Amino acid sequence: MGSIISDSQEARLLCRRNQLTNTAGVAPGYLQANLLVLPAKYATDFHDLCLRNPVPCPLLGVTAVPGDPKSVRPSQCIKSKDFDIRTDFPRYRVYSSGKHIDSRCDLLDAWTNDHVGFLIGCSFSFEDALKAAGLPPRHQKTGTIVAMYRSNIPLLPAGVFTGGNYIVSMRPYRPEQIERVREITRLYRSTHGEPVAWGWDGAKQLGISDVDKPDFGEAQRFEEGEVPVFWVRSQ
């Protein structure tokens, strides 16, 4: 589980020095972002994909020009001028032809003048609010990775991006807690917002047959009376 760091710039600098590897619970009060880097020829299509699918792909910012890793628009997205997309995330996964080929701590030797970076809202942004309300997510308490699943909800296609489905993350809660959980997370519209489904029937509606076998992350421990609660997420 990540250590609580009060300042977003401090978190970025720790990532740059490879001293932070997990952002769960880091920098409460700040929005977290996932990063997607693409060749410039796909940038317009991906931007359209985000606009057509604002809940699973909430676009917070995009690099100002291809090849520039240090400026993002809109400018208020990252207030500090000391920022570098190539180094200021804890880990990077590199893909080629849709296959994961490498994991690394920075992109310094992989970034080119043709790359465009997109910052997508991350559901970790609302977790400190849940914790403050006495409803901490299970994976924060157990030091595990949140469980994630492929759902049967189709993404609206855009250009070359077709055939995709929503990825959902899951956090266990008791049925009587769900309305409060929805109320808290509903405010975070730019980072996926409130849950899309809950309960065992909700899992079936999403096409999830076994919550103990996530497609990504780690299975979560259920306590007596708890049910799964699902949010869409970027993946």
C-alpha positions in Angstrom: 0.0 0.0 0.0 1.3 3.5 -0.9 2.5 5.9 1.8 0.4 9.0 2.3 2.1 11.9 0.6 0.4 15.3 1.1 1.7 17.0 -2.1 1.3 16.0 -5.7 4.7 17.4 -6.8 6.4 15.5 -4.0 4.7 12.3 -5.3 5.9 13.0 -8.9 9.5 13.7 -7.7 9.5 10.4 -5.7 8.4 8.6 -8.9 11.2 10.3 -10.8 13.7 9.0 -8.3 12.1 5.5 -8.4 11.2 5.8 -4.8 7.4 5.4 -5.3 6.0 2.3 -6.9 2.3 2.3 -5.8 0.0 5.4 -5.9 -2.9 3.9 -3.9 -3.7 6.4 -1.1 -1.0 8.9 -2.2 -1.6 12.7 -2.2 -5.2 12.9 -0.9 -7.2 15.7 -2.3 -5.4 15.6 -5.7 -6.7 13.8 -8.8 -4.6 10.9 -10.0 -4.2 10.1 -13.7 -3.3 7.1 -15.7 -1.0 7.6 -18.7 -1.4 6.4 -22.3 1.3 7.2 -24.8 0.7 6.7 -28.6 2.3 7.5 -31.9 0.9 10.8 -33.2 -0.9 9.2 -36.1 -3.3 7.6 -33.6 -3.8 10.6 -31.4 -6.9 12.1 -33.0 -8.7 8.7 -33.0 -7.9 8.1 -29.4 -9.0 11.7 -28.5 -12.3 10.9 -30.2 -12.5 7.6 -28.3 -12.3 9.5 -25.0 -14.9 12.1 -26.1 -17.3 9.2 -27.1 -16.7 7.3 -23.9 -16.2 9.9 -21.1 -17.0 7.6 -18.2 -14.4 4.8 -18.8 -12.0 7.3 -20.6 -12.2 10.6 -18.7 -9.6 12.8 -20.5 -7.9 15.1 -18.0 -5.1 16.3 -20.3 -2.9 15.7 -23.4 0.6 16.7 -24.2 0.6 20.1 -25.9 2.5 19.0 -29.0 3.9 15.6 -30.3 7.3 14.8 -28.8 7.0 17.3 -25.8 6.9 15.3 -22.5 7.0 18.4 -20.3 3.8 20.4 -21.2 0.2 19.4 -21.0 -3.0 21.1 -22.0 -5.1 22.3 -20.4 -2.3 24.0 -18.5 -4.2 23.8 -15.2 -4.2 20.0 -15.4 -0.7 20.0 -13.8 0.1 23.2 -11.9 3.9 22.6 -11.5 6.2 23.4 -14.4 8.6 20.8 -13.2 6.9 17.8 -14.8 8.1 15.1 -17.2 5.8 12.3 -18.5 8.8 10.1 -19.2 9.8 9.9 -15.5 7.0 11.0 -13.2 4.9 7.9 -13.1 5.9 4.9 -10.8 5.9 2.3 -13.5 5.4 2.0 -17.3 4.3 -0.9 -19.4 5.4 -1.0 -23.0 3.3 -2.6 -25.7 4.0 -3.6 -29.3 1.2 -4.8 -31.6 -1.1 -5.1 -28.6 1.3 -7.3 -26.6 3.0 -6.3 -23.4 6.8 -6.5 -24.1 8.4 -4.6 -21.2 8.0 -3.0 -17.8 10.2 -0.1 -16.7 10.7 2.8 -14.4 11.0 5.5 -17.1 10.5 6.1 -20.8 13.7 8.1 -21.3 15.1 5.8 -24.0 11.6 4.9 -25.5 10.0 8.3 -25.9 10.3 9.8 -29.4 9.5 13.1 -31.1 6.4 11.3 -32.5 4.8 10.4 -29.2 1.7 11.9 -27.7 0.7 11.4 -24.0 -2.9 11.3 -22.7 -3.8 11.7 -19.0 -6.9 9.7 -18.1 -8.7 10.0 -14.8 -8.0 7.3 -12.2 -10.4 5.8 -9.7 -7.8 6.0 -7.0 -8.8 9.7 -6.9 -11.9 9.1 -4.8 -10.5 6.5 -2.5 -9.2 9.0 0.1 -12.8 10.4 0.3 -14.1 6.9 0.9 -11.5 6.4 3.6 -12.3 9.7 5.3 -16.0 8.6 5.4 -15.0 5.4 7.2 -15.4 3.3 4.0 -11.8 2.5 3.0 -11.4 0.2 0.0 -10.4 -3.4 0.9 -7.2 -3.3 -1.2 -5.9 -0.3 0.7 -6.5 -2.3 4.0 -4.8 -5.5 2.8 -2.0 -4.0 0.6 -3.3 -5.7 -2.5 -4.0 -4.5 -6.1 -7.6 -3.7 -6.8 -9.5 -6.5 -8.7 -10.3 -5.6 -12.3 -12.5 -7.5 -14.9 -13.4 -7.3 -18.5 -17.0 -6.5 -18.8 -19.6 -7.0 -21.6 -20.2 -3.3 -22.0 -18.9 -2.2 -25.4 -16.9 1.0 -25.9 -18.2 3.2 -28.6 -15.6 2.9 -31.4 -13.5 5.8 -32.8 -11.3 5.4 -35.9 -8.9 2.5 -35.5 -10.1 1.8 -31.9 -12.9 -0.7 -32.3 -14.1 -3.8 -30.5 -13.2 -2.8 -27.0 -15.2 -3.3 -23.8 -15.3 -1.5 -20.5 -12.8 -2.7 -17.8 -14.4 -2.5 -14.3 -12.7 -2.4 -10.9 -14.3 -3.9 -7.8 -14.4 -3.1 -4.1 -16.5 -5.1 -1.6 -19.0 -3.3 0.6 -22.1 -4.2 2.6 -25.5 -3.5 0.9 -26.4 -0.9 3.5 -23.2 1.0 2.6 -23.7 1.2 -1.1 -25.9 4.4 -1.2 -23.3 6.2 0.8 -20.5 4.9 -1.4 -22.4 6.1 -4.5 -23.0 9.5 -3.0 -19.3 10.0 -2.2 -17.9 8.9 -5.5 -20.6 10.6 -7.6 -18.8 13.8 -7.1 -15.7 12.5 -9.0 -17.1 12.7 -12.5 -13.7 13.3 -14.1 -12.3 10.1 -12.5 -15.1 7.6 -13.3 -17.6 8.8 -10.8 -20.1 6.5 -9.0 -20.4 2.7 -9.4 -22.0 1.2 -12.5 -23.2 -2.0 -10.9 -23.3 -3.7 -7.5 -24.3 -6.9 -5.9 -24.1 -10.4 -7.3 -26.8 -9.7 -9.9 -24.8 -6.7 -10.9 -21.8 -8.9 -11.5 -23.8 -11.1 -13.8 -25.2 -8.1 -15.7 -21.6 -7.1 -16.4 -20.8 -10.6 -17.7 -18.6 -11.5 -14.7 -19.1 -15.1 -13.7 -16.4 -15.4 -10.9 -15.3 -12.4 -8.9 -12.6 -14.5 -7.3 -10.8 -14.7 -10.7 -10.1 -11.1 -11.8 -8.6 -10.5 -15.2 -6.2 -7.9 -13.7 -5.1 -7.1 -10.2 -5.7 -9.4 -7.3 -8.8 -11.2 -5.9 -10.3 -9.3 -2.9 -11.2 -10.8 0.5 -14.9 -10.6 1.2 -16.1 -10.2 4.8 -19.5 -11.6 5.9 -22.4 -9.9 4.2 -20.4 -8.0 1.7 -21.2 -7.8 -2.0 -19.1 -6.6 -5.0 -19.4 -3.0 -6.1 -18.1 -2.1 -9.6 -16.7 1.1 -11.1 -15.6 1.5 -14.7 -11.9 2.3 -15.2 -9.3 3.0 -17.8 -7.3 0.0 -19.0 
